[in-house]
């Protein structure tokens, strides 16, 4: 690999590693995503380490001592930069794992809160169901009492209706008796009038007979 290309690739891998470390620091999880990012960073470190070793070998092969020393200093700088990137990588991993752990704890706490809320909701629903059941039982008892009262009322009305019917029959019977009595009274009144008329006629006949006898005795010449 030419020296210029080696320099370019070292810079490129260094920048890619820095960007990947930042991605790890910002990774929200889960752990599988962090594992994929770390695998990519390891691969970039492997390529970077290989290019630094190639640059070091090129430096050792230089004829001029000045160029050799200059390249070796660059190699040392790249190695230090690589070590700095590795330290940043470890810190990013630690921060990311802590963030993921905290997130999982929060989710666990939220899950517990949800379970607690569900439990509370179930208890509330059970209490509400119990209250509703008691209310329904109370309504059922009231309806039973109302039905019983209605039955008693119907029985009373039936008895009253039967009494009214019996009274009506008695009234009908009494009405027949009254009509019969009225007929008898009317007949009696008619007979009484006839008797009075006969008595009057008999009395008139008696008086006429008495007058006739007196006339013959007292006034024979008439």
Secondary structure as UniProt FT lines:
FT   HELIX           3..25
FT   HELIX           31..60
FT   HELIX           65..218
FT   TURN            220..221
//
